[in-house]
Amino acid sequence: MADVAHEPRVEFDTTPYDWKHWRLSVDGGVATLAMDVQEDHGFRPGYELKLNSYDVGVDIELYDAVQRLRFEQPQVRAVVVTSAKDRVFCAGANIRMLAGSSHPFKVNFCKYTNETRCSIEDATDHSDMTFVCAVGGACAGGGYELALACEEIYLIDDGSSAVSLPEVPLLGVLPGTGGLTRLVDKRRIRRDIADVFCTKAEGFKARDARKYRFVDQTWPRSKWQAGVDARVQEIVTAHGGPGSETGIELTKVTPTQSDEGFAWEHVVLTIDPADRTATLTVTGPTSAPPTTHEALHALGDASWALQAFRELEAAVHELRFNHQDIGLILLHARGDAEHTLAWDAAIQSLRDGGSWLAREIQLFQKRTLRKVDNMAKSLFAVIDEHSAFSGVLFELALTSDRSFMFLDEDLENGLWVGAASFGAFPMSTGMTRLEARFYGEPEQIGAVKERLGERIDPEEAEELGLVTASPDDIDWDDELRIAIEERISLSPDGLTGMEQNLRFVGRETCESRIFGRLSAWQNWIFQRPNAVGPHGALTLYGAPERPVFDFRRV
């Protein structure tokens, strides 16, 4: 197994000029996103990306492409995900890359690719932009999982091309990006048929794949392109034709780096490796929000509501991949609370008025907050005398495992709950964070709503259940210090499992099951000798030796 110290730093900031593995073309209301993985451009040395197999570098480009389609090409109504290579769509995640990666890297890689695929589904559900997948060749594992994230799947009927999820029979692991969940939850395939499919390494060719709903349409090679084109045009027509919207450019989100950490314009991330803690501070807007779509559009990607959350997402990615020893994040919010509330209200009003850009900004804020929810690190909100947890920034306090609010009668500190907390930013379960917080006492939500937009002082915040504790100036330093020291002394494995069980309550969705059920089991399986031991299936993939299993089931 590789040591994490030997893994290169992961950089997520990219542009289409930097892409090596994807081709994007736009023709009116149709965009074509073609996978063309360059074998010799792996994220790190030691493997070749054969047969359009992918690693984290390929997926960083895919994620960037999806975001750029939503912000830069809003007139697009149908996106065709396909392959630029003949007779192959995608062989899935590169096996050599996985076998040579540390356990934390594998798990974070799966989480990131899951979020990329969820962003595709989010675009189909909310952005008037339907993603479809044209599988013109062999499609296995993560390749089929990418297809499953699309609304419709088309498979060429050429006698050899097939879709498959061969991870269990060939590698002793699970499909890592939601394949099992999407089969039964999204496509609603019968459990017994799914069982056959997931243990049949070669998968299903066109006839059976269409019969059992693993794909939506099939055409022979002679009619393949015409069939795909006709169906895509039907989708564009159903959307009312190509849109007339004009997009905005997404520029790079590059921080200033120092020995202490990273500083963007609105977000500062300070790293304390000795204490295994990080301090993440988000500063609210300093000016009044735009009141028209035209004014918002003129700001481009520099509007606070978009830029601050792109910076927050960058900080989350930085913490996940490049600072795995950090166990506790201390969340701070600074700035003018009323400005943040005003921005929330303006974005919601513009979205209600039909602004596609306001819609996309709010959806991006939602997705970024979900990434914070899914952090495999403890989260403490520190609401001190300088804090401004209001509106969308108050959602950060609600993501936290605990929140501490400084009590001092001589200070005017407080927190402000905005309308955005009552539906604009649902968690992956579909519940608001207030609904999740007060799952056992829903009457509290009404009590909180009565204070909408008003300053809530520390004592009332504790009484309403919005914070864990509100120590006074005598106890503040000691109570916070003791809580931090206790947290970082505990087993990170136990904490990760505990936090993920406690953060998500009540009903579930396909997305929440992917991050809860799949991530937990894959995390476990990636450490088991049946998969990654010296005689495990993942370790020996491609070797002449057969894997040796411990057949005890637990």
N, C-alpha and C positions, 0 to 999 in steps of 0.2 A: 504494500500500500504506500502511496505517496505521502510525504510529509507536507503539511500546509505551508511550511516555510519555503518549500521548493516551488510553490505555485506562484505565478506572476500576479502582480497587482491587476485587479479588474477595473478597467476604465469604461464608463457607460456613455460618455458624451461622444456623439458621432453625428455625421451629416451624410446626405446621399453621396457627396464627393468622396467620402471615406469608405463607402460600402465596397465590399469585395464579393459578396455572396448573393446579392439580390438585385434584380432589375425591375424598376418601376416605370410603367408607361401609362399615360392617361389619354383617352380618346373620348371627349365629351363626357357622358355620364358613366363611362366604364373605365375602370383602372385594372391593369393586369400587373400582378406582383409575382414575378417568376423567380423561382429558386435556382440559383446557378452556383453552387458551392465550389469554391476553388480548393482542390485537394491539398495543395501545399501551403495553405494559409490558415492552418489551425491556430487556435488561441495560444497554444504553447507547443514546443517541439515534442516529438515522440509518437505521433500518429498522423495518418492521412485521412482526410475527410472524403472517403470514397462513397460513391453512389448517393451523393447529396445528403450524406449524414451530417449532423450538425453538432456544434459545441456552443459554449456560451457566447463566443464572438458572433456566430451566425444568428443567434437569437437576439442579441443586442441590436443588430441591424434590423431584424424583423420587428422588434418592438418599436424602434425608431420609425420604421416605415408606416406602421399602423397609426402612430400619433401624428405623423406628418399628413397622412391621408385625411385625418379628421380635422386638422387645423389648416392645412395648406390647400387641400383639394375638396372643399365642402360641396362642390357641385356634383361630385361622383355619387352615383346611386347604386352601383354594383362593383364589387371588387372580386376579381378572379384570381385566386391563389393557385399557382400551377408550377410547373417545372420547365426550365429552359433546356433540359437534357432529354434526349430521345429515350423512350422506353423505361424511364425511371422517374418516379416522383420524389420519394425521400425514404432513405433506409432508417431514419430515426436518429436518436442520439448516438454519437460515435462510441462504440463499445470500448475501443482502446483508450479513449479519453476518460470514460467512466472508470475503467479498471485501474487507471493510473492516477486517479484523483483521491484526495483525502475524503474522509466521510463528511466533514462539514461542507466541503465544496460541492459534493454530489447533492446533498440535501438542499443547499441554497440554489444550486443550478435548477433543480426540479421546481422549487418554489418560484423562481424568476420566470421559467418557461410557462408555468401555470398562469402567472399573472399576465403574461403576454397573450395567452390564449383567451383568458377572461376579458382582456381589453378588446379582442376581436368580437366576442359575443356581446359586449357592452355596446360596441358601435352598431352592430346589427339591431340590437334591441332599442336603442335610443337615438341614433344619429342619422336616421334616414339613409343608411349606407349598408346594404346587404352584402356580406362576405359569402362567397361560394368557392368550392374547391374542385378543380378539374384535374383528376388523377389520370395522367396519360401513361402510366407505367407502374412498376412495382412500388408498393406503398406499405411500409412496415413500421411497427412500433410508434415512435414519436412522430413519424410522418403521417400515420393514420390519425394520431391524436390531434395533429394540426388540422387535418381534414375535419375531424369531429367538432372542432371549435367553430367551423363555418356552418352557415344555415342549411346549405344543400351540398351534397357530394355527388360528383359525376365520375364514373369509372369507365375507362375504355374496355371494350369487349374484344380482346385480341387473342384469346385462348391462353394467355400466360400471365397477364397483369392481375394482381390480387391485392386485397387489403388484409392486413393481419396485425395482431398484437402478440408477438412471439416471446414476450419477456419471461413469462412463467416457465414454459417448456425449455427455452434455450438458455436463459440467464439466471433463473432462480430468483428474480426480482419482479416487481410489479411495473406495469406501464406507469411512467413517472409523471405524466402531465394530464391526468384526469380521464384516461381512456375508459377504464372500467366503469367509473361513475357516469360518464356521458352515454355509454351504451344503454344502461338500464334506466337512468334518470332523465336524460335528455331525449334519446331516440326511442326509449321505452321498448327495447328489445327484450323478448322473453328470456327469463333467467337461464333456462336449460340450453337455449340456443346460444346465448352469450357464453355459457360455460364451455360448450363445444368449441366455439370460435377462439376463446382465449387459451385453450390448450392444444389447438391445432396450429402448429408453428407456421405452416404454409398459408394459413388463412383461407379466405373465400375468393374465388374468381367471380366474374361478373354475374353469372346466372344466380348463384346462391347469395351473393352479396345483395343483389337487388331483391330477391325473393324474401329475404329475412330483414330487409330495411337497413342493412349496413351502409348502403348507398341509396341515392334517390333516383338516379338515371344512369343508363348505360347505352352506349352506341358503338357499333363496329368502327374499326379504324377508318373505313371509307366515308363514314358519316360523322366522325368524331367532332371535328372542328365546327362543322355546320350545326350540329346538334347543340354544342356548348354555346355557340354564338346566339342561336335562336332563343335558347332558354334565358340567357343573360339579358337579351333585349326585352323579353317578356317582363323580367324583374324591373328593368329601368322604366318601362311603360307603366307598370303597376305603381311606381313611385311618382308618376306624373311627368316622366321624362327627366333629362339632365337638369340640374339645378342652375340657378343664376347667381349663386353666392360667389363672392370673391374671398379667397383665403388670406391668411397672414403667414409670414415666414417665422419658423421656429429657429432661433439662433442657439448657439451652444450655451450651456449653463456651466461656466468654468469658475471655480472658486480661487481665492487667494490662499495659498498653503503656507503654513508656518510650523514651528516645532509644536505648537499647542493644538493645531488642528486645521480647520477649514473655515473660510469666511466667504459667504456670498453677499449679495446686497441686503437681503432680508433674513437670511438664516446664518447662524454661526454654530459650528460644531466643534466643541472642545473635547479632546481626548485625554484621559488620565489613565495610562496603561498600568501604572503602579497600583492604583486602587480598583482597576477594572471597571471604571465608570466613564460615562460621557455626558456632557451637558449640551443639550440641543435647544437653542433659543431662536424663536421665530418672532420677528418684529412686524407689527401691523402696519397698515398704510399710513402715510403722513399727509395725505391730501384727500379732498372730497372725491367721490367716484364720478365717472362719466354717467350722464343721464340719457344718452341716446346710443343706438347701435353704432352710428357713424363715429361718435367720439370714442367708444370702446375699441372699434376697429382701428382707428387712427393710432391708438396706443400699441397695437400689435401684441407681441409677446412680452412687452415691458409693463403691461398692466399689473398692479400688485396682485390681484386675485389669481393670475396665471403664473407670474414669475416666482412669487413666494412659494407656491406649491410645487413648481418644477424644481426649485432649490431644495425644498423639503424632501421630495422624492430622491434627489441626488444624495442627500445626507443619509437617507434610509439605505440606499444601495451601498454607499460607502461603509456604513456600519456593518451591514450583513456580510459582505464578502471580504473586506480588507481589515476588519477589526473584530475577529471572531472571539477574542478573549474578553471583550467588553461585555459585562453581564447586566449592567444597570444603566438606563438612560434617564437623566433628570431633565424633564421638560419645563421650559420657561416660555412665557409669552410677554412681549414688551410692546409699548406704543400707546396709541390713543384708542381706548375701547370704543368710543362713539364712532370714530372713523371706520373701524372694522365692521360694526353693525351697519353703518351706512353703505359700505361696499356690498355686504351680503344682500341688503334690501335692493340695491340697484341691480345687481346681477340677477336676482330673482325676478324683478320687475321687467328687465329687458328680455329675459328668457320667456316669461309669460307673454310678452309682446311680440314674440316671434324671432328674436335674435338668435341665430344659429351659434354665434360666437359665445354669447353668454351661456347658452346651453352646454357647449363643449367645455367651457371653463369650469362650470359647476360640476359637470361629470368628471372632469379631471381631478378636481378637488376631492370628490367622492372616492375615486380610485386610489388616490394617494393616501387618504385617511385609512382606507382598508389595508394598505401596505403597512401602516403603523400598527393597526390591529394585529397583523400577522407577524410582527417582530418576535423572533425567538430570543428576546431579551426582556428583562423586567423594565417596567415604565413607572416612574414616579413623577407626578406633576407637582412642581414647587411653586405655590402661589404666594409670593412674598409681597413686601410693600411696594415693589416696582412693577408688579404684574399687571397684565391687561388680557386676561383670558375672557374674551368676549366673542359672541357669534361663532363663526367657523373655527376660531382659535380655541373656543371653549370645548369644541369637539376633541381637541388634543387632551384636555384634562379628563374627558370622559373615556378616552382610550386607555387611560392609565390604570395600573393595578392598584395604586393608592394615590391619594392627593392630600397634600399638606398645605393648609392656608394659615398665614401669619395673622395672629390676633393682636391688635393694638388699638385701643380706643382713640388714640390721638392721630391715627392715620386714616386716610380715606380710601384704603385699598378695598377691593372687592372683586366680584366677577359679574359678568353680564350674560344672560342667556338670551339668544336671539331666535327669531322665527326659524332660522335654518336648522336648528336642532330638532325640529318637529317633523322632519320628512325629507329635507333636501339631501341628506347624506346618510342613507341607510347603510348598515353594515352588510357583510356578505350574506347574512341570514335574512336580509330584508327588513329587519327591525331597526328602529333608530337606537342610538346609544342610550338615550333616556329610557326607552322601553326595555332595553336589556338591563340597565342599571336598576330599574324599579319593577323587574319582572314579578316579584312577589308582593309588591305594594303599588299597583298601578295608579291608585288615587294620588300618589305623590306627583305624578306627571301634571295633573291639573293644578296642584298647588304651585309647582314651578312655573307653569304657563301664566299664572296670574302675575308673575313678576317679570314678564317678557320685556326685554329692553331696559330694565331697571338695574341699578347697582344693588347687588346682594352682598351684605357685609359678612364677615367670617362666622359670627355666631349663627346667623340665619342660614348661611350656606351649610353649616354642619347640621342644623336642625332639619333642613329640607333634604338632607342626605346627598348633597352635591359634592361634599368633600369627606375624606376619611377622618380627618382631625384638624383642629384649629388651635395649636399651641400658642400661648402668649409669649411675650418677649423674654420671660424668665426661662421657659422650657423649650423655646423654638430650636435653638442650636443643638441642644443635647438630644431632643427627640428625633430631629431629622438625622443627626449623626448616627445615633444608635440604630435607626431603621435602615440606613444605608449600609452600615457595617454588618448588621445581621444578614441583610439580603445577599451581599456579595460573599458571605461565608458559606452559603448553602450550596448544595449540589446543583450545578447548572442543568443537568438532565432532569432531575426532579422538578426544578422550577419551570422548565419549559413545558413539561407535561401538565403541571398544575395550572399554569397560566392559561394554556390553551383550553383546558377543561372549564375554567372559570369565566373566561372572557366571552364565550359564546353560549347563550342560553336559549331556551324555547325552540321555536320552529327552525327548520333547516331548509336550505336550497341546494341545488346542484353545486353551486360555487362553494358554499360553506362545507359541504361534505368533501369536496376535493381537497380543501386546505386542512380540514380536521381529520377525517378518516384516512385519506390517502397519505398525507404528510406523516401522520403518526406511524402508520404501518411501514411505509417506505423507509422512514428513519430507522426503524427496528431492523427491517430486513437487510438494509445496507450494512449492518454490522454483524450479521449472522454468518458463520463459516460456510453454510450451504451456498451462500452467494459469493462472499468475498474472502473466504478462507483459502489456504494454499491449494485445496482440492475443490474449491467452490465453482459453481457454474459460470459466474461472471469472470472469475480469474482464468479459467481454462477455456473460455470461448475461443474457438478457432484452433485449439491445440488438438492433437490426436487422442489425448487422454480423456476419458469420461469423468465427469464430476463424481465425487464421493459424498453422499448425503448422510447426515444424521437423521434417521427416519422417525425419531420421536416427535410427535406433534403436540404443541403446547399452546 
